[in-house]
Amino acid sequence: MATLAFDAFEQARATRIDRGLPAGRLIAFGSLAIPIAGAGLPLALFVPQLYATHYGLSLAAIGLVFLIGRLWDVASDPIVGALSDRTRTRWGRRRPWIAAGGLAFGLGAALLFFPPVAPSALYLGLVLFVFYAGWSMIEVPFSAWGGELSGQYHERTRVVTYQGTLRAIGLLLVLVIPTILEQFRPDDIALKMQIVGGFTLLTLLPALLLTLTALPEPPRPAQEPASDGFWRTTTLIVRDRLLLRVLASDAAVTAGQSVRAGLIVFFAVHYMGLPTWASGLYLLQFLFGVAAGPIWLAIGRRWGKRRTAIAGELAQAAINLGLLFVFPGMLPLLLALTIAQGLTQGSGNLMLRAMVADVADAHELRTGHNRTGLFFSVFSLSAKAGPAIGAGIALPLVAWLGFSARGGNAPEALEALKYVFALGPAIAHVIAASIIWRFPLDEARHADIRRALDARRATPTVPTNVA
């Protein structure tokens, strides 16, 4: 029965590939990205401020709790990825994890954004534990399921583009809501938290139902090799050069993006003398970022993932270098570069995320194991390591060069701020492009891999594991 189910799914998927997955169902499937992405921004921007100013927790305690929570978040991703790959239920292997993760995520979000009267550091730590666990249980299987919806090279890019665009919409909505609120009650951080928390909770349940019911999940093959142990699996992952190249490139991309995000307010306020544009620039960039997804999808169909990712990264490098020619009073040029940055942002992220499923196919052909969930969980580490690298370098560097966030900066310090703001992301994007410059897994090679996998699945024998 399992073999028949798998064959039926493959035939149905081949039919859908000919005409493409329905856009409405892709939107429904990807809608879960909205509450997930929407919760991430207030977690970084508002939660520490609320718990420090409104509830009186010390910054040191909050910082330690968030550090421990982030370490738990990083550790839980591979665990969820490996376990979801091995799960067998009548509802599939990804659905149960997403459903359970939705409950944990919703509970954690409710307790985090609507805390009791006097929450302690221990309370914050326990809530973050539940919140991050739910996040991993949703995000990793959700990404893996998206990678498994189609085995076709460009259709995978299309699926990732829908997911990425809906993530951007979630971030945009959470940016717009506090911006509007600031015009009326700028100092009410508790109300701001309640609004963004309410947005997360109100969108979570319908998005969860839509994602779980929009598209079928592929059944596991009837016969699979015996599972490897933890250390064997870890060794294979570390030795997978294709995956490591995608991870390294994505880490460079996100590092460059985090340098820009971390310094854009300082650049607008202190160098340009435009405090009223501090949030507006970031919002403008995100607004055009939402519109950029379909553009890069069309480019990806024509050029392929590798060439599109390289083009996007080099374009972002050139745009950031253009900031070197921006001086105080040149707001039109700054706005033009910000719009251009929005139109190119995410180009590399989208293509690299779409590459992960292709790399997982190559790994399955070589080893006999489908580890798509584990691969996406490992890929998520680069999205978390990149910002740490970018912020860990850029902020200390501008401080060492004499810049002070409190103001009163010498002209040399302000020039140093501009150069780090411009050159840091530019260098990171060039590094990201160079890492995948000769990436060998193109459309033709992936088609060969899919044919070999389909032929293997059509036979009752299972190959022996090879490293």
N, C-alpha and C positions, 0 to 999 in steps of 0.2 A: 504493500500500500504506500509506503514511504517513497519507493522508487516511482510509482505511478504519479504520486502527488508532485514530486520534484520535476518529472518530465512534463506534467501538465503546466506547472508554473513556467518552465522554460519556454514552452510553446506559446503560452499567453504573453510572456515577456517579449518574445521575438515579434509577435504581432503588434504589441504596443510600440516597439522600437521603430517599426516601419512608419508609424504615423506620429510617434512621440507620445510621451505620457501626457494625459489631459492637463491643461494649465490650471483648471479649477481644482483638480485633485492635488496637484503639486502645491498650490497655495494653501489648501486645507492641511496637507501633510506638513508643510513648513511653518504653519502658524504657531507652533509651539516655540519657535525661536523668538517670538515677540515678548512673552513674559520672561523668558530666560535672559535675553539680552537686556530687557528693561530693568531687571533686578540688579544687574551687575554694576551699572553706573552709580545709582544711589548708594550701593554698598561701599564703593570707594570714596564717593564725594561727601555724602551726608551722614552716614552712620557714625563715623568717628566724631564728627562735629557735634551731633546730637547727644551722644553718650557722654561727651566731655563737658559741653556747655550746659545742657539741660538736665542731665542726671548726675553730674559731678564726678564721673570716673576720671582717674588720672590718665594723661596721654601715654605714660609709660605702660600702664596696665592695658590700655586699649591696644597699643602697639604690640605688646607681647601676645595678647590674645589673638590678634589678627595674624601674626607671624605663625603661631602654632596652628591656627585654622587653615592658613594657606599651605603649610606643610602637609596637613592631613588631606587637603584637597588634592595636592599633587600625588600623594601616595595612593589615594583611593581610585584615581582614574584607571591605572593599569589593572587593579584588582577587579573593578567593574567590567573592564574590557575583556579580560580573560574569562571571567565567569559567564558573561553574557554570550560569548562565543560557544561555551559548552552547555548552555541551557537547552533543555528539551521540554517543551510543554505543548499542549494542544493549541495554544494561542500563539505559538512561535517562540523565538528566543529573545527578541528585542522588546516586544509588547509588555511582558510582565515586569521587566525592569523599569520601563518608562512609567507604567501605571503606579508601581510602588514608589518610584522616585518622585512622581507628582505629588503623592500624599506627603512624603517627607519634606519636599521642597515647599509645599504650601504651608505646612505646619511651621517650618523654620522661618519662612517669610512673615507669617502672621505674628510670631513671637518676637521677631527681630524688628519689624517696622512699627509694631504696636506693643511695646514692652510694658510691664507693670509699672507702678508708680516709682519704685526705687530699685532698678535692676543693678545687680552686682557684676563684678568682672567674671565670676564663676558662671552666672546666668548667661552673660554674653558668650562665654566660651562654649557652653553646652548648646546654646541656640545655633551658633556658627557650625558646630559639629553636625547637627541635624540638617542645617541649611546646605552645607557643602556636600554632605552625603547624598541628599536628594538631587542636588545639581549634577553630580557625577552620574548618578543612576539614570538621569534623563539625557544629559548631553552626549555621553559616549555611545550608548545604544542608538540614540537618535541619529547621530552622524554616521554610524556604521550601517544602519538601516537605509539611510539615503544613498550610501555607496553601493548597496546591494540591489537597489530598485531596478537598475539596468546594467547590463554588461557592455553596453555600447559606449564607445569612447566619448563622443560629443554629448550624448544624452546625460552622462554622468556630470559633465560640466553644467548642463542645464539644470539638473536637480540641485547642485551646489549653489548655483546662481540664485535660484528661488529661495533657498534657505538663507543665503547671505543677504539678499535684499530684504527679507523679512526681519532678519537680525538688525539691519540698519534702520528699518522702520521702527522697531522697538526702541532702539537707542534714541532715535530722533524724537519720538513721542515723549520719552522721559526727559529729554533735554528741553523740549518746548514747554512742558507743564510747569516746571520750576521757574523758567524764564518769565512766563506770564505772571505767575504768583509773586515774583519779586517786584513787579511793578506796583503791587497793592500792599503786600505785607512782607517786606524784604527781610525782616529779622525773625520771622516766625519759622524757625527750622523744624519744630515739631509738626506743624501743619504741613510743611513741605514733605516731610517723611511720610506722613499719613496719606497724602495724596498719591505719591509714587508707590507706596506700599499697597494702597487700594487698587491702583492700576494693575500691579502685578497679580494680585489675588483675583481681581475681576476677570482678567484675560486668561488666567491659568486654566480654569476648568473647561471653558469651551474650546480653547486651543488643544488641551489634552485630549478631549473627546474627538476632535477633528483629526488629529494626528493618528490616533489609534485606529480610526475607522476609514481613513481616506484611501489607503492603498494596501494591497496584500503584501504580506511578508513572505519571502521565499522560504520554503521548508528546507531543513537540512537534508543533505544526501543520505540515502538509506545506509550506506557503508562509509565509514570514516576510519582513518588510522587511530590507533590507541593514542591517548593524550600523552604528551611529553610532560616531564616534571618541570618545576618552576625554573630551576637553573638551566636546564636544556633550552627551554623556551626563551629565557633571558639572553642566553648566548646567541641563539639564532637571530633574535631581534637586533642585538648589538652588531652582529656581523652582516646584517642586511644593508649593503651599501646604498641601494636605491632609497630605502627609507631614511637612512641617515642624511643623505643629501637633501631630501625634501625637508626634513626636520631642520637642518642647518640653515637652509635658505629661508624657511618661514621664521626662524628665530631672528635672523637678520632683518627681515621685513618688519616684524613686530617691534624689534628694538628701535628701528628708525622711526616708526610711527609713535612710539612712546616718548622718544626725544622731542618730537614736535608737540605732542600733547602736553608734555610736562613743562615746556618752555613757552608755549604760545601766549599764555596769559602774561607772563613776565615781559615778553617781547612787545605785546600790544600796549601794556600799561607803562612800562619804564622806558623802552626804546622809542616807540612810536608816540607816546603820550596820548593814548586813546583808551582810557579806562572804560568808556562806555561800549567799546567794541570787544572787550575781553571775552565775554561769552558769545557775542554775536559771530565772531570769526569761526569759532568751533562749531556753532550751529549751522552757519552757512556752508562749511565744509561737509558736514553730515548731510545737509539737505541735497546737495549735488551728488553726494556719495550714493544716496538711494537711487538716483536716476542713472548711475553709472553701470549698475549690474547688467541690464540688457545690452548695453553697448559692448561691454567686454565679452559677454556671451557670444555676440555676433562675430567679434574679432577672433575669439577662440575657435569658432567653427571653421573659420577660413585659415587660420595660421597654426592651429594646434595649441595645446596647453603650454608646452615649453616655450615656444616663440612668443606667445601672448604674454606669459609671465615675465619674460625678459624685457619685452617692449614696455610693459607697464612699469617695471622697476626702473628702467632707464629713463622713462618719461618723468617719474617721480623724482629721480635724482636731478634731472635738468630743472624741474620746477623749483626744487629746494635751492639749487644754485642760483636761481633767479632772485631769491631773497637777498643776495649780496648786493643787488642793485636797488634795493628799497631803502629809502631814507625818510626821516620824519617829515610829515607833510605829504607823502606820496601814497595816500590812502587808495586811490583808484588802482594803482599797480598792485598793492597788497591784496585788494579784493579780487582782482583778476587772477593772481597766483593762488589765492585761497580757493576760488571756484575751480581752477584747473586741478588743484590738489584733490578736491572732492571728486572730480570726474575720474581721476586715476587711482584714488585710494581703493584698496581692496582688490585691485586687479591681480596682484601676485597672490594674495591670500586665497582668492577664489580658485585660481588655477592650481595652486599647490594642494589645496584641500581636495580638489577633484583628482589629483594625481595619486592620493593615498590609496584609493580603491584599486587603481591600476597596479600599484606596487604590491598590494595585498594579493591580487590575482597572480602576479609573477611569483610571489612567495608560495602561494598554494600550489602552483605548478611544480615548483622545485622541491617542496617538502611534503606535499600531500595534505597539509592542514589549512583550513580556512581560519585565518586570524584577523578578519576585518575589524572586529570590535577592538581587539588589542592594539592593532595598528592605529586606529583613530584615537584610542586613549593615549598612546605614546605621542601621537601628533599634537594632542592638546597640550602636552608639556611645553612645546616650543612657543605656543601662544601665551603661556604663563612665564616662561623663562625670558622671552624677548623683552617685555616691559621691565622686568627686574634688571636686565642688563642695561637697557637704555636709561632708565632712571638712575641706576647705580653708577653710571659713568657721567651722564650729562649734568646732573645737579651738583655733585661734588666738583666737577670741572669748572663750571661757571663761578662757583664760590671761590675756588682756588685762584681763578683769574681776576678776582676782586669784586664780583657782582654781589650786591646785597638786596634781598627781597624787600627790605624795609625802606629802600630809597636812598637818596643822597649819593648816587653812584657817579664816579668820574667818567668822562667820555671814553676813556680806554676800556673801562669795565663794560660799558654799554656796547661798545664795538665787539668786545669779546663775546658778550651774550649773543649778538647777531650772528657772529661767525659760527658759534656752536649750534645755534638754532638752524642755520642754513647747511653747514657742512656735515654735521652729525647725521641727519637723516640721509643726505645725499650719499655719503660714504657707505652707510648701511645698505641702501638700495642697490648700489653698485656691487657690493659684496654678495647680496642675495642673487643678483643676476649672474654673477660669475660662477657661483656654486652650481647652478643648473645649466650653464652655457652648453655643455655637451651631454646633457641628460639623455640616455639612450632609449628610454621607453616612450616611443612616439606612437602615433595611431596605427601604423602598419605593424609594428612589433606587438602592440597590444592585441590586435586582431589575431595574430598568430597564437598568442597565449590563450585567448578565449576559445579558439578552435580546438587547441590541445586539451583545455579543461573540459569542453563539451564532449570531446571524444572519450576522455577518461571517465567522465560521469556516465557515459553510455555503456560502459563495460562493468562487469561485476567485481573485477579485481581492484585492489587498492595498492598503489605503489609503496615501496619501502621508503621510509624517511631518508632524506639526504640533506646534508648541511649545505 
